Amino acid sequence: MKKSIHPTYGPVVFRDNSAGFSFLTRSTLAGENHSGPGRPKNTIEWSDGNTYPVIDVDISSASHPFWTGAARVVDTAGRVEKFNRRYGTGAAASGGAR
């Protein structure tokens, strides 16, 4: 790898306040990057006693409907029947053979 062209990569905590969920991972947001959003100003003390930069997110796996099981199941059969009622089906709806 070339020296001094890669962003700093380090530990960061991502926090989802709506679900009360946080996780520690590594990210390029940990360093002072002149070409990106920069290091987060807020910090948090993690359970290991160290202080890490924290990034607040709106949605995580703890609050996303797909991962929590709250996602709606779409009734595709009912949608097809509604389409057929509205626009008709086959040759009868189009006025016969062309």
C-alpha positions, 0 to 999 in steps of 0.5 A, a space after each residue: 500500500 502507498 503511504 499517506 494516501 489512506 484515511 485513518 482507520 480506528 474504533 468508533 461507536 455507532 449509537 441508535 438512540 431510538 432503540 437504546 442500542 450501541 455497537 463498537 466497530 472500526 471506521 474511517 470516521 475515527 481519524 482526522 480526514 481532510 476529505 471527509 466529514 471529519 472526526 466526530 466531536 462527541 465521545 462515549 466511555 465504552 464498557 472496556 473503560 476507553 473513550 471512543 468517538 460516537 456517531 448517532 444514527 437514525 436507524 440500525 439493525 435494532 430499530 429497522 422494521 425488517 430486522 425487528 420483524 415489524 415489517 409488513 407483508 405485502 398481499 401481492 395476490 390482492 394487488 393483482 386482483 385489484 389491478 384486474 378489476 380496475 383495468 380488466 383482463 384478456 381480450 374481453 377488456 380490450 374490446 375483442 381481437 385486434 
